């Protein structure tokens, strides 16, 4: 039977210390920038589109315009933060033992990695 989440947390804390539960959190905090960048680009693009299309307020823009603005904002945010995602992915790939990957997953809430670790064991 596979150990549960609580048992894994306790095991990591015992074996590596409580601070190991937050290993890798710094790089994950940088990824918080993605939605912030997306929001800023979206709002700025919406203001620009309002002026460009000579509408009185942003509510007069079409649904298609909002769709394009949202896609544009997501593209810019992803392009800005993608290099960090690549580095995180490569760090996880270097983990050879399933337990190491599970520890990282618990800390960074990466369910895909957690599933991959449970399949390996």
QUIRAKA-V729935 format. One record per backbone hydrogen bond with DSSP energy under -1.0 kcal/mol. CO is the residue of the C=O (numbers start at 1). NH is the residue of the N-H. E is the energy in kcal/mol with one decimal. If there is no record, write none. Layout:
{{CO & NH & E} {CO & NH & E}}
This chain:
{{4 & 8 & -2.0} {5 & 9 & -2.4} {6 & 10 & -2.4} {7 & 11 & -2.3} {8 & 12 & -2.5} {9 & 13 & -2.4} {10 & 14 & -2.3} {11 & 15 & -2.7} {12 & 16 & -2.9} {13 & 17 & -1.1} {17 & 20 & -1.2} {18 & 21 & -1.8} {19 & 22 & -1.6} {20 & 23 & -1.5} {22 & 25 & -1.8} {24 & 28 & -1.3} {25 & 29 & -2.0} {26 & 30 & -1.2} {29 & 32 & -1.2} {30 & 33 & -1.6} {31 & 34 & -1.4} {32 & 36 & -1.1} {33 & 37 & -3.1} {34 & 38 & -2.6} {35 & 39 & -2.5} {36 & 40 & -2.4} {37 & 41 & -2.8} {38 & 42 & -2.5} {39 & 43 & -2.6} {40 & 44 & -2.3} {41 & 45 & -2.6} {42 & 46 & -2.6} {43 & 47 & -2.1} {44 & 48 & -2.3} {45 & 49 & -2.8} {46 & 50 & -2.1} {47 & 51 & -1.6} {48 & 52 & -2.9} {49 & 53 & -2.7} {50 & 55 & -2.2} {51 & 54 & -1.1} {57 & 60 & -1.9} {58 & 61 & -1.7} {62 & 66 & -2.0} {63 & 67 & -2.3} {64 & 68 & -2.3} {65 & 69 & -2.6} {66 & 70 & -2.6} {67 & 71 & -2.2} {68 & 72 & -2.7} {69 & 73 & -2.5} {70 & 74 & -2.2} {71 & 75 & -2.4} {72 & 76 & -2.4} {73 & 77 & -2.4} {74 & 78 & -2.6} {75 & 79 & -2.5} {76 & 80 & -1.8} {77 & 81 & -1.7} {78 & 82 & -2.1} {81 & 85 & -1.4} {82 & 86 & -2.3} {83 & 87 & -2.0} {84 & 88 & -2.4} {85 & 89 & -2.3} {86 & 90 & -2.3} {87 & 91 & -2.3} {88 & 92 & -2.2} {89 & 93 & -2.0} {90 & 94 & -1.3} {92 & 95 & -1.1} {97 & 101 & -1.6} {98 & 102 & -2.5} {99 & 103 & -2.3} {100 & 104 & -2.1} {101 & 105 & -2.4} {102 & 106 & -2.6} {103 & 107 & -1.8} {104 & 108 & -2.6} {105 & 109 & -1.9} {110 & 114 & -1.9} {111 & 115 & -2.5} {112 & 116 & -2.2} {113 & 117 & -2.3} {114 & 118 & -1.9} {115 & 119 & -1.6} {116 & 120 & -1.5} {117 & 121 & -1.3}}
